[in-house]
Amino acid sequence: MPLTLDALIEQLKTGAATNEIYGVSAPSSRSRATVEKVLEEAVDVLAGDGVSGLSFRALARRCDMRLSNLQYYFTTQDDLLTALTRYALAERFEELRRKGTLKMPDPRERFHAYLTFRMDRAADPRARPITTALKDLAQRHDGPARHFAATCRFHNAVLEDMITEFAPDLEAAEIARKAAMIAALLDSLGPVGGCLYEPPAGLRSAVLEQAHRLAGL
């Protein structure tokens, strides 16, 4: 059974043990605040400098921490990158939850609002380099890849559920195909062309129109 939005956020924000946050051991409120501060700064690094700007020493300086203190929480680079991926993805889904998009009662309005949220994220100047960095991490490191894959599966499940509402008689394989095609259309609006690339005029409206057609609207 696919995860709900609340369950996905909880999965990203917690860990195997009750005293973990984003998979990092933090038994006290002070240590939890420290972990969140480090990850917040790390996301800012991704937004400005990408993965190449992220090092333990640079991050320790940004957080005004000793290197040894930082490595107390994040023993290895993979620990840091995995927690960072979880934090950045949770932030994205927290925004979706705050908007209440997936709880809108009218399915057409919900579908349109969900597409708009995805497209707005793709066009946001701060979100674009973060998304690029997360995709890069997911190609290179197992920890980030695991959580990034889970969020992609969640998005596909959301689309499949909506298409099922619009066309309940469709076979499951056809619903999955349509959802995958809509996901690919949304990805075409992302930062694949680099920071100097301007998407063709009308691409957003074309994606929206084609997504509605695929969904049977």
N, C-alpha and C positions, 0 to 999 in steps of 0.2 A: 504494500500500500504506500503511495507517494507521501512524502512528508508534507505537513501543513506549513504555512509560512512561519507560524509561531514556533513550531518544532524545529524547523531549519535554523532559525535565529538562535534558539536555545542550544542546538547542537554546535553551532559555530562558536558561541560565546563561552561554553563550559568546557568540560574535559572528562577524562575517565574517572578522575577523583573529584570529590565534592569541593576541594579547596583549590581547584584549577579555574583559571579564566583564560579563554582562548587557548586552552591546552597547556598553560604555564602555571606552575605551582605558585600560589599566592595565598597563604593561609590567613592573612590579616587584611583589614580594610586598607591599611596603609600600603601594603605590598600590592594589593589589587590596583590601587590608584597609581602606583609607580609603573606597573605593567601597562596600564591604559595610557599613561603619559608617553611612555617609550613608543608604543605602537602608533599613537597619534602623530608623534614627531616622525616616525618612520614613513607613514602615509604622506606626510608633507614632503619628505625627501623624494618619494616616488613621483609625486605631482610635479616637482621642480626639476629633479635630476635623473629620475629613473632608477633602475636597479643598480646601475654603475656607481651611483652616488651613495649607495647604502653600504657602510662599513661599521664595524663595532666602534672604532675610534671616533669616526665622524658623528655617529649617533650618540655616543657618550658625551661628546662636547655639546651637542645640541640640547641634551637633557641635563647638562651640568652635573654629570655623574662620573664617578671613577669607573674606569674600564672594568675593573674587577667586580664592581657592584652590578654593572650591566650584565656581565657574564654569569653572575650568580643566578639571574633569572633565565637567560638565554645561553645555555652552555655551548651550543654550536651554531654555526650559520644557518643550518637547516631548521633548527629550533626557532630562530628569529624569523626566517622567511615563512615558515608554516604559520606561526602565530600572526604575523603581519597579514598574510592572505586571509586568515579567518576574520581578523579585525576589519579589514577593508570590505570584505564581502558582507559581514554582518551590518556594517554601516549602511551599505547599499540597500539591504533588505529592511533595515529599520526605517529607512525613508519610505519604502513602499508600504510598510505597515502603517506608518503615521498618516499617509494619504488615504488609507482605507480602501484602496483600489480594488482589492480582491474580495471585499465584502459588499461591494455595490450590488443591490438586489437585481437591477435590470442587467441581463447578460450582455446586451449590445453595448450599453454604456460601460460596463465593466471591461469588455474586450477593447473598446476604443481607448479607455483610460489606461489600460495596461500597455497597449502599444505606444501610447503617447509617453508614458513613463520611460519605457525602454528607449524611445527615440530621443527624448530629452537628455537622458543620461549619455547617449552616444554623441550628442552635440555639445555637451557641457565641456568648456575648456579645461577645467580642473579634473573632471572625471576621465577624460580621454587618455591622458598619459598614465593615470593609475590603472585603467583597464589594460592598456598596452603592457605595462609592467607585470600585472597579474597573469596575463596570458603567457608572457615570456617565462615567468617563474613556473607556471604550470607545465611548460614544455621541458623544463630542465630539472625540476626537483619533485620527488614523489609526494612529499608532504603537501605543498601547495597544489599539486595536480589532483590529489585526492579530494580536497575540499572544493576546488574549482569545478571538478567534474560533478560533484554532488549538486552544486548550484545550477549547472547547466541542465542536469536531469530534472531539477525542480521546475525550471522555466519550461522545458518541454512538456512536463506533466500538466502545468497550468494551461498551456495552449491546447493540449489534448482534451482536458476537461471542458474548456470553453467550446471547442469544436463539437464535442459530444452533445452539448446543450443545443447547439444550432442544428445539428444533423444526427439525431440519436440512432438512425437506422444504418449509418455507415459502419463498415467493418472496422475492427480495431486497427488492422494494418493500414487501412486508408487514412484513418484519423491520425495515426503516428506519422504517416508520410506528409500529410498536410501540415502538421505541427512542425515537422523538421524543415519544411520549405519556408514557413513563416519565420522560424528562428533564423534561417539563413538570410532571409530578406532583411531582418532587423540587424544582423551582423554586418550587412553591407553598408550600413550607416555609421559603423564604428570607425576607429582610428587606423584602419588598415592602410590608408594612403599617406600617412605621415602628417606632421604638424603643418606643413605648407600646402597640403592638398585640400582643395575646396570641392566638395561633392557637387556633381552636376545639378543645375537648377531643376527643381521639380522632383528630385529623387525621393525626398521624404513623402510627398503626396502620392507618388507612384507606389512606393512601398506600402503605404497605408491602404491605398485602393486595392492593390493586389492581395494584401493580407485579408481584407474583408471578403474578397471573392473566394479565396481559398477556404475561408471559414464558412462559406455558404451564405454570406449576407448580401 
